[in-house]
Amino acid sequence: MGKFIQEFKEFAMKGNVMDMAVGVVIGGAFGKIVSSLVSDIIMPLIGAITGGLNFTDWKWVIREAVMEGETVVKPELCMTWGNFLQVIFDFIIIALSIFLVIKGINKMKREEPKPEEPAAPAGPTQEELLAEIRDLLKNK
């Protein structure tokens, strides 16, 4: 049993696993931020533009709720396809946000100044070569 615990400890403490854990936690927090952006800012603006349209209210009722007075005997059975549209919209915005962040990081990586390589020694020009050939021919 001790060997199993030791192997698990080595696995859990590897750099990649810890990096991935941090990424999952930050990704969850980022998802909450983007979901709030969509539901609290973007969707109300879309609702204002479209005259109060709210996707989450859209549903297809399969069976109405059965009531006895004010008591619900059987709850309503429905497909909330408007909420599904909302989640798709959230996903598109999250994917776009991640794309823009990654694109920005890649752009910053490319723009890092690269150390300049020393210039290759300049060779003789065509005129210098011709003058050297002329001098060699004179000396013969």
Steps between C-alpha positions, in 0.01 A plus 500: 500500500791734575637462146159589354481817710856593402422453128182708534692776680763507223227513236303777674807716555626490142523843339251427224230380739537806721498732198188330371330534840575871509369531143174325591442728799579815303292373208202450732534854632541634145186311397305667780624842390399440140163352602435811706606717206251318277205482741544835677626727222468358148161328524325804656639711214369246248167503685487880479580494129246224426222651714536300822585163346626253764631167372474323835120538499464305176375147557290228351246368748452126462258466792335777699535499878218328689376717784261446792423848619839656549680169551699354211410131465712441189750763389509632147701289257673711240803533279673830577659550161545872563737421787686267263542792257630710790762235585607481134536877498710479820722237335555711189600802707730290723663342193543844340649639823748214529590536132571871544709441814707227330537714189625790715748276683631359172537850360698609806725195463571581134578865571775426752819653364736233382869553558664622187747263344835654423520609142699272272832653405461695182677342209691694238290691252501419132730793430749386764508148350555639152779725626667201670477293182649789302787531744569125485504512121743798502740312725519198268 
